């Protein structure tokens, strides 16, 4: 017997009987695999497909293949079955409310979460309704670190976040005990509130000594905090304070008296320009998201924010309710600060990306705040143009930047005028060949280039080095229903029909 045959005998140890066949071929009975007698590698496996998921995230055809891979990685382990493919979803914002009470940006994102929450289902389309415990906090920026080591924009936001994590004081009804949903609370001798007496009686199965202590909810002990949170409604009834600042309502002004005891109402309505004692008056609004579109083409998170912007543009007014365009940025209030290349700190990367639509050169410089200095400014947007040609969100931000550049000063109020109009486009890859012979990543970028050169037009879809298809000469489409909206504002039943009509697809879905 040759050395190769001995090696093969070892390789098929504990298998059924094998026989030598002519021409140096070994047939292993029962495994249905033929192996050449001359083996170039010490690791030989069958082609049986019994997938194993390795700890490196790769799927191996069978356990033998995984063991071969361990020759290079001794720490490699595996479990039966294929590795789970990563969950990839689009950025389309079509919110759905999950059965866990959380809002997901679209149904695909919710389906991906099912791996972690097997019982998760779609409760209804659209965002989840706000809880009655929703907190309304002022937009004052006084960062504090909570007991969970997270940084919150102010103490009110911290208290709201911590309260939302506390379990409710009402005891749920035991699974095996049937009671009505009638809410007639009673307080038990254990100090807990039960939705009704039936629910309390059910709990006596676990606590025989339990009885009704009193009708109604159990009285809560007053919680003492260093600085009580000031919560106001989002009603916009502006008043002018004696400090020359406009407050969204009298409650907001009263909250500010904690920092300024001498503050009082000077007059009803917003402060007149001649009454303003500072260059840019502070404007305090709630974080309620009820978007309105301004006559300047910008979307404001609520009408109060728009009214604040009228300080710099008296002609500004509400054009219509809702967002100006579908391309507006929607970000969460999650605080994961990043430092931009413009020297400004953004509450999260989404906020920075939104700001980049006005400044295409803007990018993330580093994670975290730009500086841990004593220079803290409010989030009020009252833009000023610096002598360095950059736009700062307010004069305070510019003054902070002047610490690095002493010569920096305010050039004028409002955004800096750009040499060329800003042309925001998505990162969609739909190559288009222009009449200038340049291949553009998508039609939007071609249109942007046409602003500076009106002779540039679409030559054909696809890269310039690929000849155009004459789709109109022979245009055959299926009856597939996958509606798209064309650049001409018309809805087509599928992309093929839009292409036949000689228009490009603006987006999926009806116009």
URWO-V647228 format. One record per helix or strand of 2 or more residues. SS is the DSSP state (H for helix, E for strand). FROM is the first residue (numbers start at 0). TO is the last residue. If there is no record, write none. Layout:
# URWO-V647228
ss: [SS	SS]
from: [FROM	FROM]
to: [TO	TO]
This chain:
# URWO-V647228
ss: [H	E	H	E	E	E	E	H	E	E	E	H	E	E	E	H	E	E	E	H	E	E	E	H	E	H	E	E	E	H	E	E	E	H	E	E	E	H	E	E	E	H	E	E	E	H	E]
from: [2	17	21	24	32	51	58	62	77	95	102	106	121	143	150	154	169	185	192	196	211	238	245	249	264	272	282	291	298	302	317	337	344	348	363	383	390	394	409	431	438	442	457	483	490	494	504]
to: [10	20	23	27	35	53	59	68	79	97	103	112	124	144	151	164	170	187	193	202	214	240	246	255	267	274	283	293	299	308	320	339	345	354	366	385	391	400	412	433	439	451	460	485	491	499	507]
